[in-house]
Amino acid sequence: MLLTDLDDDTLYDALMARDPAYEGHAYVCVRTTGIFCRLTCPARKPKRENIHFEHSASACVESGFRPCRRCRPLDAPTHPLIGPLLAQLDAQPGRRWREDDLVGQGYDPSTVRRAFRRQFGMTFLQVARARRLGTAASRLAREETVIEAQLDAGYDSGSGFRDAFQRLIGIAPAAQKGRAPLGADWIETPIGPMVAIGDEDRLHLLEFNDRKGLPREVERLRTRTGAAIVHRRTASVSATATGLAAYFAGEASLPALPMGDHGTAFERTVWRALTEIPFGETRSYGEIAESIGRPSAVRAVARANGANQLALLLPCHRVIGADGALTGYAGGLWRKRWLLEHERRMTGQTGARPAVH
């Protein structure tokens, strides 16, 4: 389930009453502070419009929220491994932990991994990484630059992140093969930064920056277009950033912008079908196949869905399994869950949610 079967009104009433009946079943995430709490937290209660609820502590951490230091929703003080390691995370939230660090302190990494996964549904290293991202989100909330915030999220030096981005887009001349270069820049979102690449008229790529296949996608784009890619914000990237800001603020649906011409004829047919899924709704791979007149091409539809390199704008997050499960999202299932919940909230929908398999 994306959330518990309880509606937000019930959970908000429980938060205001500090009702212990929901302990462990729901958590409140406060957007203005980047903190998540138990519903029984003694801290001053946030405004309704500044919060959302999650069904697990791991979902809160994965979304970039940091645990409250008053109600300590991640605490397991009686556990001989979890308590001391969480205390170290509190003391050093920006530290880049590795398994060698655990070994150096006398811990067995596999034992730590199992203990954290049983308790939180994620490993210690994943919790540590999410804490760093939460720290970065907090810095961004204070209007610090995206680059500086991401440096704190895990890069060793002031030039580390710039070097990584430069390796991604390539160090190329201002023009190549007689064509003006494409521009690449970051777009910050509540669920992680995205890399956008486009010319002045059309967007060619939009992906979350931690997608494993992103370097290959950028290289394919460079090869296909014959253009250099340089670090600058073009008109298409700027329009995308403006449109996404309105979408994530809950003020507008996803923007309809001119997009680059890529993919096979079949892939483009599937992608057009994605844009026809109504906002706040989902379709199965089989339903997409039926809609394009290829009912037996379910697997091919799934492959085309995965080949989409314009995340959000071609809303592949709205495609789910035939059994209603959330499957196959390269940006991470937690993002797919977040996006679907965000769109349902915007359309005022309630009720059952797809399951995560």
KOLKE-879472 format. One line per 2 residues: their letters; for each residue x, y, z of N, C-alpha, C. Coordinates in steps of 0.1 Angstrom, whole numbers, plus 5000, padded with zeros to 4 digits. Layout:
<sites>
a) X/Y/Z/X/Y/Z/X/Y/Z ~ ...;
</sites>
This chain:
<sites>
ml) 5008/4988/5000/5000/5000/5000/5009/5012/5000 ~ 5004/5023/4994/5011/5036/4994/5011/5042/5008;
lt) 4999/5041/5014/4997/5046/5028/4989/5036/5035 ~ 4986/5037/5048/4977/5029/5054/4963/5032/5048;
dl) 4953/5023/5052/4940/5025/5047/4933/5037/5053 ~ 4939/5043/5063/4933/5055/5070/4935/5067/5062;
dd) 4925/5075/5062/4926/5088/5054/4933/5098/5062 ~ 4937/5109/5055/4946/5119/5061/4938/5126/5073;
dt) 4925/5128/5071/4918/5135/5082/4919/5127/5095 ~ 4917/5114/5094/4919/5106/5106/4932/5106/5112;
ly) 4943/5106/5103/4956/5106/5108/4960/5120/5114 ~ 4954/5130/5108/4957/5144/5114/4951/5145/5127;
da) 4938/5140/5129/4932/5140/5142/4940/5133/5152 ~ 4946/5121/5148/4954/5113/5157/4967/5121/5161;
lm) 4972/5128/5151/4984/5136/5154/4981/5147/5164 ~ 4970/5154/5163/4967/5164/5172/4964/5159/5186;
ar) 4958/5147/5186/4955/5141/5199/4967/5132/5205 ~ 4978/5132/5198/4989/5123/5201/4984/5109/5205;
dp) 4976/5104/5196/4970/5091/5198/4980/5079/5196 ~ 4983/5071/5207/4993/5061/5205/4988/5049/5197;
ay) 4975/5048/5193/4970/5037/5186/4976/5035/5173 ~ 4982/5045/5167/4988/5044/5154/5003/5043/5154;
eg) 5009/5041/5166/5023/5040/5168/5029/5028/5159 ~ 5038/5032/5150/5044/5022/5141/5037/5020/5128;
ha) 5025/5026/5127/5017/5023/5115/5016/5036/5106 ~ 5019/5047/5112/5019/5060/5104/5029/5070/5110;
yv) 5034/5078/5101/5044/5088/5105/5040/5101/5098 ~ 5043/5113/5104/5040/5125/5098/5053/5132/5093;
cv) 5054/5136/5081/5065/5143/5075/5062/5158/5073 ~ 5071/5166/5079/5069/5181/5079/5077/5187/5068;
rt) 5071/5192/5058/5079/5198/5046/5087/5210/5050 ~ 5082/5218/5059/5089/5231/5062/5102/5229/5070;
tg) 5103/5218/5077/5115/5215/5085/5123/5203/5080 ~ 5117/5195/5071/5124/5183/5066/5125/5172/5077;
if) 5116/5173/5087/5117/5163/5098/5104/5154/5097 ~ 5106/5141/5102/5095/5133/5103/5094/5128/5118;
cr) 5081/5126/5122/5079/5123/5136/5069/5112/5138 ~ 5068/5106/5150/5057/5098/5154/5045/5107/5156;
lt) 5033/5101/5155/5021/5109/5158/5020/5113/5172 ~ 5027/5107/5181/5027/5110/5195/5038/5120/5199;
cp) 5045/5126/5190/5056/5135/5193/5051/5147/5201 ~ 5058/5151/5211/5054/5162/5220/5056/5176/5214;
ar) 5063/5176/5203/5067/5189/5197/5054/5196/5192 ~ 5055/5210/5190/5044/5218/5186/5039/5212/5172;
kp) 5026/5211/5171/5020/5205/5159/5021/5214/5147 ~ 5025/5209/5135/5026/5217/5123/5013/5220/5117;
kr) 5012/5229/5108/5000/5232/5101/4997/5221/5091 ~ 4984/5219/5089/4980/5208/5080/4986/5209/5066;
en) 4987/5221/5061/4992/5222/5047/5006/5219/5046 ~ 5014/5218/5057/5028/5216/5056/5032/5201/5058;
ih) 5023/5192/5059/5026/5178/5062/5021/5168/5052 ~ 5026/5157/5052/5020/5145/5046/5023/5133/5055;
fe) 5016/5122/5053/5018/5110/5061/5024/5099/5053 ~ 5032/5091/5059/5038/5079/5053/5034/5067/5062;
hs) 5035/5055/5057/5031/5043/5064/5043/5036/5071 ~ 5055/5041/5068/5067/5035/5075/5078/5045/5076;
as) 5086/5043/5086/5098/5052/5088/5107/5052/5076 ~ 5109/5040/5070/5118/5039/5059/5113/5047/5047;
ac) 5100/5048/5045/5094/5057/5034/5097/5071/5037 ~ 5097/5075/5050/5100/5089/5053/5115/5092/5050;
ve) 5124/5083/5054/5138/5085/5052/5141/5085/5038 ~ 5135/5076/5030/5138/5075/5016/5133/5088/5008;
sg) 5123/5095/5014/5118/5107/5008/5127/5119/5012 ~ 5137/5117/5020/5147/5128/5024/5144/5134/5037;
fr) 5134/5129/5045/5131/5135/5058/5140/5130/5069 ~ 5144/5138/5078/5153/5134/5089/5144/5131/5102;
pc) 5149/5121/5110/5141/5118/5122/5141/5129/5132 ~ 5130/5131/5138/5128/5141/5149/5137/5138/5161;
rr) 5144/5147/5167/5152/5145/5178/5145/5144/5191 ~ 5132/5148/5191/5124/5147/5203/5117/5134/5205;
cr) 5110/5129/5194/5103/5116/5195/5111/5105/5190 ~ 5122/5108/5183/5132/5098/5178/5125/5086/5172;
pl) 5118/5087/5160/5111/5076/5154/5119/5065/5149 ~ 5132/5066/5148/5140/5055/5144/5147/5047/5156;
da) 5144/5052/5168/5151/5046/5179/5148/5032/5182 ~ 5157/5024/5185/5156/5010/5190/5166/5009/5200;
pt) 5165/5016/5212/5176/5017/5221/5180/5004/5228 ~ 5171/4994/5228/5175/4981/5234/5183/4972/5225;
hp) 5184/4975/5212/5191/4966/5203/5206/4969/5204 ~ 5214/4959/5205/5228/4962/5207/5235/4968/5195;
li) 5229/4967/5183/5236/4972/5171/5229/4985/5167 ~ 5216/4985/5166/5209/4996/5160/5210/5009/5168;
gp) 5208/5008/5181/5209/5020/5190/5222/5028/5189 ~ 5233/5021/5191/5246/5028/5190/5249/5034/5176;
ll) 5245/5026/5165/5248/5031/5152/5239/5043/5149 ~ 5227/5043/5153/5218/5055/5151/5224/5067/5158;
aq) 5229/5065/5170/5235/5076/5178/5247/5082/5170 ~ 5255/5073/5163/5266/5079/5155/5261/5086/5143;
ld) 5250/5082/5137/5244/5090/5126/5239/5103/5131 ~ 5233/5104/5143/5229/5117/5148/5241/5126/5150;
aq) 5252/5120/5155/5264/5128/5158/5271/5133/5145 ~ 5270/5125/5134/5277/5128/5122/5268/5125/5110;
pg) 5258/5133/5108/5248/5131/5098/5254/5132/5084 ~ 5265/5139/5082/5270/5140/5068/5281/5130/5065;
rr) 5284/5121/5074/5295/5112/5072/5291/5102/5061 ~ 5301/5098/5052/5299/5088/5042/5304/5075/5047;
wr) 5294/5067/5051/5297/5054/5057/5300/5043/5047 ~ 5309/5034/5050/5312/5023/5041/5313/5011/5050;
ed) 5312/4999/5044/5312/4987/5052/5326/4986/5060 ~ 5336/4991/5054/5349/4991/5061/5349/4998/5074;
dl) 5340/5009/5075/5339/5016/5087/5332/5008/5098 ~ 5323/4999/5094/5316/4990/5104/5326/4980/5109;
vg) 5334/4974/5099/5344/4964/5103/5354/4970/5113 ~ 5358/4983/5110/5368/4989/5118/5363/4991/5133;
qg) 5349/4991/5135/5344/4993/5148/5340/4980/5154 ~ 5344/4969/5147/5341/4955/5153/5328/4949/5149;
yd) 5320/4956/5140/5307/4950/5136/5309/4941/5124 ~ 5300/4931/5123/5299/4923/5111/5289/4930/5101;
ps) 5293/4934/5090/5284/4942/5081/5271/4934/5077 ~ 5272/4921/5075/5260/4913/5072/5250/4913/5083;
tv) 5255/4912/5096/5247/4912/5107/5240/4926/5109 ~ 5247/4937/5107/5242/4950/5107/5231/4952/5096;
rr) 5234/4947/5084/5225/4948/5073/5212/4941/5076 ~ 5212/4929/5082/5200/4922/5085/5192/4929/5096;
af) 5199/4934/5106/5192/4940/5117/5185/4952/5113 ~ 5191/4961/5105/5185/4973/5100/5173/4970/5090;
rr) 5175/4960/5082/5165/4957/5072/5153/4952/5080 ~ 5154/4944/5090/5143/4939/5098/5136/4950/5105;
qf) 5143/4960/5110/5137/4970/5118/5131/4981/5109 ~ 5138/4985/5098/5134/4996/5090/5131/4994/5075;
gm) 5133/4981/5071/5131/4978/5057/5142/4984/5048 ~ 5153/4988/5053/5165/4993/5046/5177/4991/5054;
tf) 5189/4990/5047/5201/4987/5054/5207/5000/5061 ~ 5217/4997/5069/5223/5009/5076/5229/5018/5066;
lq) 5236/5013/5056/5242/5022/5046/5231/5030/5039 ~ 5220/5024/5036/5209/5032/5030/5203/5043/5039;
va) 5202/5039/5052/5198/5049/5061/5207/5061/5062 ~ 5221/5057/5062/5231/5068/5063/5230/5077/5051;
ra) 5229/5071/5039/5228/5079/5027/5216/5088/5027 ~ 5204/5082/5031/5192/5090/5032/5194/5102/5042;
rr) 5201/5100/5053/5204/5111/5062/5211/5122/5055 ~ 5221/5118/5047/5229/5128/5040/5220/5136/5031;
lg) 5211/5129/5024/5202/5136/5015/5193/5145/5022 ~ 5189/5141/5034/5180/5149/5042/5187/5162/5047;
ta) 5200/5160/5050/5208/5172/5053/5209/5182/5041 ~ 5210/5176/5029/5211/5184/5017/5197/5191/5015;
as) 5186/5184/5017/5173/5191/5016/5171/5202/5025 ~ 5176/5200/5037/5175/5211/5047/5183/5223/5043;
rl) 5195/5221/5037/5203/5233/5033/5196/5240/5021 ~ 5189/5232/5012/5182/5238/5001/5171/5246/5006;
ar) 5164/5241/5017/5153/5249/5023/5158/5262/5028 ~ 5170/5263/5032/5176/5276/5036/5181/5284/5025;
ee) 5178/5280/5012/5181/5287/5000/5196/5287/4997 ~ 5203/5276/5001/5217/5275/4997/5217/5268/4983;
tv) 5227/5269/4976/5228/5264/4962/5226/5249/4961 ~ 5221/5245/4950/5219/5231/4947/5233/5224/4948;
ie) 5243/5230/4942/5256/5223/4941/5262/5222/4955 ~ 5261/5232/4963/5267/5231/4977/5259/5221/4985;
aq) 5246/5220/4983/5238/5211/4991/5242/5196/4987 ~ 5244/5194/4974/5247/5181/4969/5262/5177/4973;
ld) 5270/5187/4974/5284/5184/4980/5282/5177/4993 ~ 5274/5183/5002/5272/5178/5015/5265/5164/5015;
ag) 5258/5161/5004/5252/5148/5003/5261/5137/4999 ~ 5274/5140/4998/5283/5128/4996/5295/5130/4987;
yd) 5299/5142/4983/5311/5144/4975/5322/5149/4984 ~ 5334/5145/4981/5345/5147/4990/5351/5161/4989;
sg) 5350/5168/4978/5356/5181/4977/5347/5190/4970 ~ 5351/5203/4970/5343/5213/4963/5341/5211/4949;
sg) 5351/5204/4943/5350/5202/4928/5345/5188/4925 ~ 5342/5180/4935/5338/5166/4932/5325/5165/4924;
fr) 5315/5173/4928/5302/5172/4921/5303/5178/4907 ~ 5310/5189/4906/5312/5195/4893/5319/5185/4884;
da) 5330/5179/4889/5337/5169/4881/5328/5158/4876 ~ 5319/5153/4885/5310/5142/4882/5300/5146/4871;
fq) 5295/5158/4872/5286/5163/4862/5293/5165/4849 ~ 5305/5170/4850/5313/5173/4837/5316/5159/4830;
rl) 5319/5149/4838/5321/5136/4832/5308/5131/4826 ~ 5297/5134/4832/5284/5130/4827/5281/5136/4813;
ig) 5282/5149/4812/5279/5156/4800/5290/5156/4790 ~ 5302/5154/4795/5314/5154/4785/5320/5168/4784;
ia) 5333/5169/4783/5340/5182/4780/5341/5183/4765 ~ 5333/5191/4759/5333/5191/4745/5334/5206/4740;
pa) 5338/5208/4727/5338/5221/4722/5324/5227/4721 ~ 5324/5241/4718/5312/5248/4718/5302/5243/4707;
aq) 5308/5237/4697/5300/5232/4686/5306/5220/4681 ~ 5298/5211/4675/5304/5198/4670/5295/5194/4658;
kg) 5303/5190/4647/5296/5186/4635/5287/5197/4630 ~ 5290/5209/4632/5282/5220/4626/5269/5223/4633;
ra) 5268/5217/4645/5255/5219/4653/5258/5226/4666 ~ 5249/5235/4670/5250/5242/4682/5248/5232/4694;
pl) 5255/5234/4705/5255/5224/4716/5241/5224/4723 ~ 5239/5212/4729/5227/5211/4738/5232/5216/4752;
ga) 5222/5221/4759/5225/5226/4773/5220/5217/4783 ~ 5228/5215/4794/5224/5206/4805/5225/5213/4818;
dw) 5215/5211/4827/5215/5217/4840/5207/5209/4849 ~ 5208/5212/4863/5200/5205/4873/5187/5212/4875;
ie) 5177/5204/4878/5164/5209/4883/5161/5202/4896 ~ 5160/5210/4906/5158/5205/4920/5143/5202/4922;
tp) 5140/5190/4927/5126/5186/4930/5125/5181/4945 ~ 5113/5180/4950/5112/5174/4964/5116/5160/4965;
ig) 5117/5153/4954/5121/5138/4955/5135/5136/4948 ~ 5143/5146/4948/5157/5145/4943/5159/5153/4930;
pm) 5172/5157/4928/5175/5165/4917/5174/5157/4904 ~ 5171/5164/4893/5170/5158/4880/5180/5165/4870;
va) 5184/5158/4860/5193/5163/4850/5184/5165/4838 ~ 5185/5178/4832/5177/5181/4820/5186/5185/4809;
ig) 5184/5180/4797/5192/5184/4786/5183/5188/4774 ~ 5186/5199/4768/5177/5203/4757/5184/5215/4749;
de) 5178/5217/4737/5182/5229/4730/5173/5240/4733 ~ 5173/5251/4725/5164/5262/4728/5149/5259/4726;
dr) 5147/5249/4718/5133/5247/4714/5127/5234/4720 ~ 5135/5224/4722/5129/5211/4727/5138/5205/4738;
lh) 5131/5197/4746/5138/5190/4757/5141/5176/4752 ~ 5154/5171/4754/5158/5158/4749/5159/5148/4760;
ll) 5162/5152/4772/5164/5142/4783/5160/5149/4796 ~ 5153/5141/4805/5150/5145/4818/5149/5133/4827;
ef) 5159/5131/4836/5161/5120/4844/5165/5123/4858 ~ 5162/5115/4868/5167/5117/4881/5182/5114/4881;
nd) 5190/5122/4888/5204/5122/4887/5211/5109/4892 ~ 5203/5101/4900/5209/5089/4906/5204/5076/4898;
rk) 5198/5079/4886/5195/5067/4878/5207/5061/4873 ~ 5209/5047/4874/5221/5041/4871/5224/5042/4856;
gl) 5214/5041/4848/5217/5042/4833/5218/5055/4827 ~ 5219/5066/4836/5219/5079/4831/5232/5082/4822;
pr) 5244/5078/4826/5255/5081/4817/5254/5075/4803 ~ 5248/5063/4802/5246/5056/4789/5235/5064/4781;
ev) 5225/5069/4788/5215/5077/4781/5221/5090/4775 ~ 5229/5096/4783/5236/5109/4778/5245/5106/4766;
er) 5252/5095/4767/5261/5092/4756/5253/5089/4743 ~ 5242/5081/4745/5233/5078/4733/5228/5091/4727;
lr) 5224/5101/4736/5218/5113/4731/5229/5121/4723 ~ 5241/5121/4729/5252/5128/4722/5255/5122/4708;
tr) 5255/5109/4708/5257/5102/4695/5246/5104/4685 ~ 5234/5103/4690/5222/5104/4681/5221/5118/4675;
tg) 5223/5129/4683/5222/5142/4678/5234/5148/4672 ~ 5246/5142/4675/5258/5147/4669/5262/5161/4675;
aa) 5256/5164/4687/5258/5177/4693/5266/5175/4706 ~ 5274/5186/4709/5281/5186/4722/5271/5189/4732;
iv) 5274/5186/4745/5265/5189/4756/5273/5197/4766 ~ 5268/5209/4768/5276/5219/4777/5267/5223/4789;
hr) 5273/5228/4799/5266/5231/4811/5260/5245/4810 ~ 5247/5246/4806/5240/5259/4805/5225/5256/4805;
rt) 5217/5266/4809/5203/5264/4810/5197/5270/4797 ~ 5192/5262/4788/5185/5267/4776/5171/5270/4779;
as) 5164/5275/4769/5150/5279/4771/5141/5267/4774 ~ 5144/5256/4767/5136/5244/4770/5138/5239/4784;
vs) 5150/5239/4789/5153/5235/4803/5147/5244/4813 ~ 5147/5257/4810/5141/5267/4819/5126/5265/4819;
at) 5120/5263/4808/5105/5261/4808/5101/5248/4815 ~ 5110/5238/4814/5107/5225/4822/5108/5228/4837;
at) 5118/5235/4841/5120/5238/4855/5108/5245/4861 ~ 5103/5255/4853/5091/5263/4857/5079/5254/4858;
gl) 5077/5245/4848/5065/5236/4848/5066/5226/4859 ~ 5078/5221/4862/5079/5211/4873/5077/5217/4887;
aa) 5081/5230/4888/5079/5237/4901/5064/5238/4904 ~ 5057/5241/4894/5042/5243/4896/5036/5229/4899;
yf) 5041/5219/4892/5035/5205/4894/5038/5200/4909 ~ 5051/5202/4913/5054/5197/4926/5048/5206/4937;
ag) 5044/5218/4934/5037/5227/4944/5022/5224/4944 ~ 5018/5215/4936/5004/5211/4935/4995/5221/4928;
ea) 5001/5229/4920/4994/5240/4913/4990/5237/4899 ~ 4996/5227/4893/4993/5224/4879/4997/5210/4876;
sl) 4991/5205/4865/4995/5191/4860/5009/5192/4854 ~ 5014/5181/4849/5027/5181/4843/5027/5189/4830;
pa) 5037/5196/4827/5037/5205/4816/5038/5198/4803 ~ 5031/5203/4793/5031/5197/4779/5041/5206/4771;
lp) 5053/5201/4769/5064/5209/4763/5069/5202/4750 ~ 5074/5209/4741/5080/5203/4729/5092/5194/4733;
mg) 5092/5182/4728/5102/5172/4732/5110/5167/4720 ~ 5122/5163/4722/5131/5158/4712/5125/5146/4705;
dh) 5129/5144/4693/5124/5132/4685/5134/5121/4687 ~ 5130/5111/4695/5139/5100/4697/5130/5087/4699;
gt) 5136/5076/4698/5129/5063/4699/5124/5058/4686 ~ 5120/5045/4686/5115/5039/4674/5100/5043/4672;
af) 5095/5040/4661/5081/5043/4658/5072/5037/4669 ~ 5074/5024/4672/5066/5017/4682/5068/5024/4696;
er) 5080/5027/4700/5082/5034/4713/5075/5047/4713 ~ 5075/5055/4702/5068/5068/4702/5053/5066/4704;
tv) 5048/5055/4698/5034/5052/4699/5030/5049/4714 ~ 5039/5041/4720/5036/5038/4735/5037/5051/4743;
wr) 5047/5060/4740/5049/5072/4748/5037/5081/4746 ~ 5032/5082/4734/5020/5090/4732/5008/5085/4741;
al) 5007/5072/4742/4997/5066/4750/4999/5069/4765 ~ 5011/5071/4769/5014/5075/4783/5008/5088/4786;
te) 5010/5097/4776/5005/5111/4778/4990/5112/4778 ~ 4983/5101/4774/4968/5101/4774/4962/5095/4786;
ip) 4971/5090/4796/4966/5085/4808/4961/5097/4816 ~ 4949/5098/4820/4944/5110/4828/4952/5112/4841;
fg) 4953/5125/4844/4961/5129/4856/4954/5122/4868 ~ 4962/5116/4877/4957/5110/4889/4952/5096/4887;
et) 4954/5090/4875/4949/5076/4872/4961/5068/4868 ~ 4959/5055/4867/4969/5046/4863/4964/5036/4852;
rs) 4973/5030/4845/4969/5020/4835/4979/5008/4836 ~ 4975/4996/4833/4984/4985/4833/4991/4984/4819;
yg) 5002/4976/4818/5009/4975/4806/4999/4969/4795 ~ 4991/4959/4800/4981/4953/4791/4971/4963/4785;
ei) 4967/4972/4794/4957/4983/4789/4964/4992/4779 ~ 4976/4995/4781/4984/5003/4771/4985/4996/4758;
ae) 4988/4983/4759/4989/4975/4746/4976/4975/4739 ~ 4965/4973/4746/4951/4973/4740/4949/4987/4734;
si) 4952/4998/4741/4949/5011/4736/4956/5014/4723 ~ 4968/5008/4720/4975/5011/4708/4972/5001/4697;
gr) 4963/4992/4700/4959/4981/4690/4969/4970/4689 ~ 4977/4968/4699/4987/4957/4699/4985/4949/4712;
ps) 4974/4942/4714/4971/4935/4727/4980/4925/4731 ~ 4988/4919/4721/4997/4908/4725/5011/4913/4727;
av) 5013/4926/4727/5026/4932/4728/5029/4938/4742 ~ 5024/4931/4752/5026/4936/4766/5040/4938/4770;
ra) 5048/4928/4766/5063/4929/4770/5070/4940/4762 ~ 5066/4941/4750/5072/4952/4742/5068/4966/4747;
va) 5056/4967/4752/5051/4979/4758/5059/4982/4771 ~ 5062/4972/4779/5070/4974/4791/5084/4978/4787;
ra) 5090/4972/4777/5103/4977/4773/5103/4991/4768 ~ 5093/4995/4760/5092/5009/4755/5090/5018/4767;
ng) 5083/5014/4777/5080/5022/4789/5094/5025/4796 ~ 5102/5015/4797/5115/5016/4803/5125/5024/4795;
an) 5123/5025/4782/5132/5032/4773/5130/5047/4773 ~ 5119/5051/4779/5115/5065/4780/5126/5073/4787;
ql) 5132/5084/4781/5142/5092/4788/5137/5106/4791 ~ 5124/5107/4792/5118/5120/4796/5109/5117/4808;
al) 5115/5114/4819/5108/5111/4831/5098/5122/4834 ~ 5086/5118/4840/5075/5127/4844/5068/5133/4832;
ll) 5075/5139/4822/5068/5145/4811/5061/5134/4802 ~ 5068/5123/4800/5061/5111/4795/5059/5102/4807;
pc) 5047/5103/4813/5044/5098/4826/5044/5083/4828 ~ 5055/5076/4826/5056/5062/4828/5053/5058/4842;
hr) 5054/5067/4852/5051/5064/4866/5036/5060/4867 ~ 5028/5063/4857/5013/5059/4858/5010/5045/4853;
vi) 5020/5038/4849/5018/5024/4844/5022/5014/4855 ~ 5012/5005/4858/5014/4996/4869/5012/4982/4864;
ga) 5014/4972/4873/5012/4958/4869/4998/4955/4868 ~ 4995/4943/4861/4981/4939/4859/4974/4936/4873;
dg) 4982/4933/4883/4977/4930/4896/4976/4942/4905 ~ 4979/4954/4899/4979/4966/4907/4991/4969/4914;
al) 5002/4961/4912/5015/4964/4919/5023/4975/4912 ~ 5031/4982/4920/5040/4992/4915/5053/4984/4910;
tg) 5055/4984/4898/5067/4977/4893/5074/4985/4882 ~ 5087/4983/4881/5095/4987/4869/5096/5002/4868;
ya) 5101/5009/4878/5104/5023/4876/5118/5026/4879 ~ 5126/5031/4869/5140/5032/4870/5144/5043/4880;
gg) 5135/5052/4883/5138/5063/4893/5136/5058/4907 ~ 5132/5045/4909/5130/5040/4922/5115/5039/4925;
lw) 5110/5027/4931/5096/5026/4934/5091/5036/4944 ~ 5100/5040/4953/5095/5050/4963/5092/5063/4956;
rk) 5099/5066/4945/5095/5079/4938/5081/5076/4930 ~ 5080/5065/4925/5067/5062/4918/5056/5063/4927;
rw) 5057/5057/4939/5047/5058/4949/5044/5072/4953 ~ 5055/5080/4955/5053/5094/4959/5045/5102/4948;
ll) 5049/5100/4935/5043/5107/4924/5028/5103/4923 ~ 5025/5091/4924/5011/5087/4923/5003/5092/4934;
eh) 5008/5092/4946/5001/5098/4958/5000/5113/4956 ~ 5010/5119/4951/5009/5134/4949/4998/5137/4939;
er) 4997/5130/4928/4987/5133/4918/4973/5129/4924 ~ 4972/5119/4932/4958/5116/4937/4954/5127/4947;
rm) 4964/5132/4955/4961/5143/4964/4956/5155/4956 ~ 4963/5158/4945/4959/5170/4937/4945/5168/4931;
tg) 4941/5156/4928/4927/5154/4922/4917/5151/4933 ~ 4921/5151/4946/4912/5148/4957/4907/5134/4958;
qt) 4915/5124/4952/4911/5110/4953/4915/5104/4966 ~ 4907/5094/4970/4910/5086/4981/4907/5071/4978;
ga) 4910/5063/4987/4907/5049/4985/4920/5040/4984 ~ 4918/5028/4978/4929/5018/4977/4940/5024/4969;
rp) 4952/5019/4972/4964/5023/4965/4971/5011/4960 ~ 4979/5012/4949/4986/5001/4944/4996/4995/4954;
av) 4998/4983/4954/5008/4976/4963/5022/4977/4956 ~ 5032/4977/4965/5046/4976/4960/5050/4962/4961;
h) 5054/4956/4949/5060/4942/4949/5074/4943/4946;
</sites>
